[in-house]
Amino acid sequence: MEASQIKQIFTRTYNKESDSLFRYCYLRVHDREKAIDIVQDIFAELWKKMNGGETIKNERAYLFTLAHNRIIDWYRKKKSESLDALLENDEGERPFDHPDERSETDIILSSEAKSVLKEIDNLEPVYREVLYLRFVEDLSPQEIAMILKITPNTASVRITRGIEKLREKFHTQNK
Amino acid sequence: MNKGINDIKNINLTHSEKTRILNNIVEMPIVSPYAPKQSIWNFAFNKFAYVTSILLIVAMTGGTLAYADEYSLPGDMLYPIKRNITEPMHSILANTPSARAEWEATKAMRRLSEAELLAKRNDLTPEKKTKIEKDFKNSVAAFRASLQSISTSTGRSEELGASFEESMKNRTDIIQRISSGDKLEENDIELENESENRASTSQKESRDERGESREGDDR
């Protein structure tokens, strides 16, 4: 493959996936510039792989896996919580951002968006990320399984149970 | 719930952020395995070989030549060495966006100093003026492009931008006089050099302070 072809394919993937990855990172690191840095880092990794002649079967799952790992690395570096706490919390699964008070540079979320993130966050850690990836980023159970290093069957079970729990919460809330 | 999900999906990168990230990535120096193999005769064009050769020459000549050409002006015998060897070498060694921006700002200021000195000597011919103006504009453009690549979370980009603006402000009067073709006197240059020294001293002090605060943070 020629360099121009690689660039063309890379740009297409970048344009398609960069917003999803930014959103995924932003909602977890709560800092726009940091999220941008992580997104740049992830795509730089893909760029190197493509230029190194490697073929990636599922680029979307690959990019989200990198994002997932980078976010865990970021939390570890941040040292706001101990590594033990990270491991206790289901192997590094982090809550999604839904604060009410935001700084001026941050994105302002609607009350409905905050409510969804809050309810997802209130779920048990095993359901949080699968539900976010399934319903916000529209990833398939197979892709989610690749990202979280679980079996597709486990991912499907978690999605189904997570939906049930989420329904219960919204149902209770609307009563 | 669907509205909430749709609202979350509206969290996106801005167009300029998207373009900035893409440009930063595709400009990364990566050698593709599909790129044609270079022959041994391409040694002269190899970046590493280029720097090594220059360092060797500089070491062999005791650095005298490199030192002397730093003070050369357009039209001088050593000026091509300054523009085509020592300055590109600096550019190669400035391998971070911040270092690149700093170096391009220095280069832009060098061009202005050259124009000032030539104007003082009454040797700023239209050809030399056009060439210096072109080089100056290129350096300013490269400086601005490098600033875009610096992560905004560090505040370094704003700092470098402010420092450059300050240096330019100090030279406004001289630039205007050169543009209008006025003859410069000896003390004009001294005055400008003095203000430039003051600017670089304050920049150094701010760097030292930053270094101290970083050390403090590390502790």
Contacts between the chains, C-beta under 8 A, distances in Angstrom:
chain1	res1	chain2	res2	distance
A	1	B	34	6.3
A	2	B	34	6.5
A	3	B	32	5.3
A	3	B	34	6.8
A	3	B	35	6.9
A	6	B	32	7.0
A	6	B	34	8.0
A	7	B	26	6.2
A	10	B	25	7.9
A	10	B	26	7.4
A	11	B	22	6.8
A	11	B	26	7.8
A	14	B	21	7.9
A	14	B	22	5.7
A	14	B	25	7.7
A	15	B	18	7.7
A	18	B	13	5.9
A	18	B	18	6.0
A	18	B	21	7.0
A	19	B	11	7.9
A	19	B	12	4.4
A	19	B	13	5.8
A	22	B	11	7.4
A	22	B	12	6.9
A	22	B	13	4.9
A	23	B	8	7.0
A	23	B	9	7.3
A	23	B	11	4.4
A	23	B	12	7.1
A	26	B	11	6.2
A	27	B	8	7.6
A	27	B	11	7.3
A	31	B	153	7.5
A	33	B	151	6.5
A	33	B	152	5.7
A	33	B	153	3.7
A	34	B	153	6.7
A	36	B	13	7.2
A	36	B	17	6.0
A	36	B	21	6.6
A	36	B	151	7.9
A	37	B	151	6.1
A	37	B	153	7.2
A	39	B	13	7.5
A	39	B	21	6.3
A	40	B	21	4.8
A	40	B	24	6.1
A	40	B	25	6.6
A	43	B	21	6.8
A	43	B	22	7.9
A	43	B	25	5.4
A	44	B	24	7.9
A	44	B	25	5.1
A	44	B	28	6.4
A	47	B	25	5.0
A	47	B	26	7.1
A	47	B	28	6.6
A	47	B	30	7.0
A	48	B	28	7.8
A	48	B	30	6.1
A	51	B	30	4.5
A	51	B	31	7.8
A	51	B	32	4.9
A	51	B	33	7.7
A	52	B	33	6.6
A	53	B	32	7.9
A	53	B	33	4.9
A	53	B	34	7.1
A	107	B	11	5.5
A	109	B	7	6.6
A	109	B	8	7.4
A	109	B	11	7.7
A	110	B	3	7.6
A	110	B	4	7.2
A	110	B	7	4.3
A	112	B	1	7.7
A	112	B	3	4.6
A	112	B	4	3.7
A	112	B	7	5.7
A	113	B	4	4.8
A	113	B	5	7.8
A	113	B	7	3.7
A	113	B	8	4.8
A	114	B	4	7.7
A	115	B	4	5.6
A	116	B	1	6.0
A	116	B	4	3.4
A	116	B	5	6.0
A	116	B	8	6.5
A	117	B	4	7.8
A	117	B	8	6.9
A	135	B	5	5.8
A	136	B	5	5.8
A	136	B	8	5.4
A	136	B	9	6.5
A	166	B	1	7.9
A	170	B	1	6.3
